[in-house]
Amino acid sequence: MVATVLGVLLLVVGILAKPFLYDRLATVALDQKSTSVSEGRNMSALYAHDDNGSAAFDKLENVTLRSTRQVLGIPGAVKDAKKQDTDAFWQTTVRSQADLNGKWTDLTYSDEGVSFNRKTGESTNCCGDYKSAGDLADPTKTVPVSHQGLFFKFPFDVQKKTYKWWDGDLSSAQDMEYLREETLHGVKTYVFRQTTPKTEVTSRDVPKAIFGDSASGDVNAKVMYGNVRTLWIEPNTGVLIKGQEELDKSLQADGYDEVATTKGTIGYTEATVKENADKWGSKGRLLGFINGALTPLGIGVGILLVALGVFLLFGDRSARKRATTA
């Protein structure tokens, strides 16, 4: 009797694993909260700051840069009741700093709000997406933006194919191509890469002083951007375990030498990678088991236990019947 009950239970679990358990677990949280830190050594950057009441522009070379990214889910941002089960809205802020004489000094600050599908990770623009238009002096200034593709994460059950990933500098989603598998701290990841050849993304008037010109006034400059972005993704959850960017951002103006605004390789610190691997490795394995082996295992073992229970039940009845007849 016990074997039969247990077998039926396992059959139910196996049958419902994907349509019930997996469907509910493979959904991102509305109240997400996380921090990731990236660092890059021997980088170049432009440091705009105030020097005794005057604007100063220091061209930093061979410095260490740090980028601290915080992600905060805002459940109340999804006001449409029909979308509350399918969409999430997360805010991400990034503060970039340079190590100047042993002190972390602020360089830039950004703030962005993104709405996306809780299962596929695709941008939905349902709930007032925005991006930062301010700076360190006024970090709250924002403008509306229409996002495309993936932003925070890949979909659950990641496939070895090309996805579209949002690039904020280009204001569009670009191909993120699958490269290979790689293990980080015992966690299997899929490695993807997005390559953007250096190109002009816009132009704007900037102070001549940026180019070392002592004359007052502005000059029209091309804003140049190139990047090789590599992401290590836990395939069951679609979460980033590690990220790295090979940046080449600069300003170009006729008659002046090019000025690097950010150049060099920056990526997640080893502490951030390990923390991500420790947190998402076990969750990924559990989700993969529910989405994969649990169904055939539950159904297979369930059938065997039910068969065993039936055999024991009728076998016991036959034995008792023979004993009574004798």
URDA-V351233 format. One record per residue. SS is DSSP state (@ for helix, = for strand, . for the rest). PSI is psi in whole degrees, -180 to 180 (none if undefined). D_CENTER is the distance of its C-alpha to the mean C-alpha in Angstrom with 1 decimal. Layout:
SS_PSI_D_CENTER, SS_PSI_D_CENTER
//
This chain:
._-44_49.0, @_-43_46.1, @_-39_44.8, @_-45_45.0, @_-46_43.1, @_-39_40.4, @_-44_40.2, @_-41_39.9, @_-45_37.1, @_-36_35.2, @_-44_35.9, @_-44_34.4, @_-45_31.2, @_-43_30.9, @_-38_31.6, @_-2_29.2, @_-52_26.3, @_-52_24.3, @_-19_25.6, @_-63_25.5, @_-54_23.6, @_-41_20.6, @_-34_20.5, @_-32_20.2, @_-31_17.9, ._60_15.3, ._131_14.3, ._154_11.6, ._147_13.4, ._-29_14.8, ._42_15.2, ._143_11.9, =_118_12.4, =_159_10.7, =_132_11.4, =_144_10.3, =_130_13.0, =_147_13.5, =_150_17.0, =_136_19.1, =_158_22.9, =_44_25.6, =_167_23.8, =_146_25.5, =_158_24.9, =_124_27.0, =_103_27.9, =_126_29.4, =_174_31.3, =_131_34.6, =_95_37.6, ._45_40.6, ._-4_40.0, =_148_39.2, =_132_36.0, =_146_35.1, =_104_32.8, =_130_32.3, =_103_31.0, =_135_29.3, =_144_29.5, =_43_28.4, =_163_26.4, =_126_23.5, =_147_20.6, =_136_18.1, =_119_15.0, =_117_14.0, =_127_11.0, =_135_11.5, =_130_9.8, =_120_12.6, =_140_13.2, ._90_16.5, @_-39_18.3, @_-10_21.4, @_-25_19.8, ._95_20.0, ._-24_23.8, ._116_24.7, ._-32_25.8, ._-22_25.2, ._-8_21.5, ._-27_20.8, ._-20_20.3, ._-25_18.0, =_150_16.0, =_156_13.9, =_118_13.7, =_143_11.4, =_139_12.4, =_129_10.8, =_143_13.4, =_123_13.6, =_120_16.9, =_136_18.1, =_158_21.2, =_144_23.8, =_100_26.0, =_109_29.4, ._42_32.3, ._6_30.4, =_132_28.9, =_116_25.3, =_130_26.0, =_135_23.8, =_-55_23.2, =_163_20.8, =_138_18.9, =_155_16.6, =_129_15.7, =_140_13.8, =_131_13.9, =_130_12.1, =_141_13.4, =_161_12.0, =_133_13.4, ._-13_12.7, ._-47_13.2, ._-20_12.3, ._-2_9.2, =_139_11.6, =_141_12.5, ._-20_15.9, ._38_17.3, ._-20_19.2, ._44_19.4, ._48_20.0, ._145_17.0, =_166_17.7, =_160_17.0, =_137_18.8, ._10_22.2, ._-158_23.5, ._-166_23.7, ._-32_24.5, ._-31_27.8, ._74_26.5, ._-11_22.8, ._-12_23.3, ._126_24.2, =_165_21.9, =_153_22.4, =_151_21.3, ._148_18.9, ._107_18.2, ._161_14.6, ._154_14.3, ._-154_12.1, =_149_8.4, ._-60_6.5, ._-36_3.5, ._170_3.6, ._168_6.9, ._163_10.1, ._150_11.9, ._62_14.4, ._139_12.7, ._158_15.6, ._73_16.7, ._-179_16.9, ._133_15.7, =_165_13.0, =_125_12.8, =_135_9.9, =_134_10.7, =_112_12.5, ._-32_13.8, ._-33_16.8, ._-14_18.0, ._42_17.1, =_164_16.4, =_133_14.2, =_161_15.1, =_134_15.3, =_108_12.8, =_141_15.3, =_137_15.4, =_-54_17.3, =_176_18.0, =_148_17.4, =_139_17.1, =_128_17.6, =_116_16.2, ._43_18.2, ._3_19.4, =_126_16.2, =_132_16.1, =_156_13.1, =_132_13.0, =_127_12.8, =_153_12.0, =_139_13.4, =_120_13.9, =_124_17.3, =_107_18.8, =_149_22.4, =_128_23.7, =_163_25.0, =_126_26.3, =_-25_23.9, =_-178_26.5, =_153_29.5, =_161_30.7, =_130_33.5, =_158_33.0, =_139_35.6, @_-26_37.8, @_-25_37.4, @_-35_33.9, @_11_35.8, ._12_38.5, ._127_41.0, ._-11_43.3, ._147_44.3, ._170_43.1, ._-180_41.2, =_167_38.1, =_145_37.4, =_127_35.2, =_146_32.4, =_134_29.9, =_111_26.2, =_143_25.0, =_132_21.5, =_150_20.3, =_143_17.2, =_106_16.1, =_124_12.3, =_132_11.5, =_136_8.5, =_115_9.5, =_130_8.3, =_119_10.2, ._-26_12.1, ._-37_13.4, ._-24_10.5, ._13_7.8, =_144_5.6, =_123_4.7, =_-35_8.2, =_145_9.0, =_148_8.5, =_143_11.8, =_135_13.5, =_94_17.2, =_146_18.3, =_84_21.7, =_134_22.2, =_173_25.8, =_136_28.7, =_134_31.7, ._144_35.0, ._132_38.4, ._1_40.7, ._157_38.2, ._146_36.2, ._141_32.4, =_122_30.4, =_129_27.0, =_-36_24.7, =_122_21.8, =_132_22.3, =_-178_21.2, =_127_18.4, =_139_15.9, =_170_13.2, =_139_12.0, ._159_15.2, @_-34_16.6, @_-40_16.7, @_-42_13.0, @_-46_12.5, @_-41_15.4, @_-43_14.3, @_-42_11.0, @_-43_13.3, @_-39_16.0, @_-43_14.1, @_-13_12.3, @_-50_14.9, @_-39_17.6, @_-39_15.8, @_-42_14.7, @_-41_18.3, @_-45_19.7, @_-39_17.8, @_-38_18.7, @_-43_22.3, @_-38_22.6, @_-16_21.4, ._-86_23.6, @_-24_26.6, @_-40_27.3, @_-57_28.9, @_-34_31.4, @_-47_32.0, @_-45_32.7, @_-44_34.9, @_-52_36.7, @_-36_37.5, @_-45_38.3, @_-42_40.9, @_-42_42.4, @_-39_42.8, @_-44_44.3, @_-42_46.7, @_-42_47.6, @_-43_48.2, @_-42_50.4, @_-45_52.3, @_-39_53.0, @_-52_54.0, @_-30_56.4, @_-39_57.5, @_-39_58.5, @_-41_60.4, @_-40_62.3, @_-43_63.2, @_-35_64.5, @_-41_66.4, @_-37_68.1, @_-40_69.0, @_-42_70.6, @_-39_72.5, ._none_73.8
//
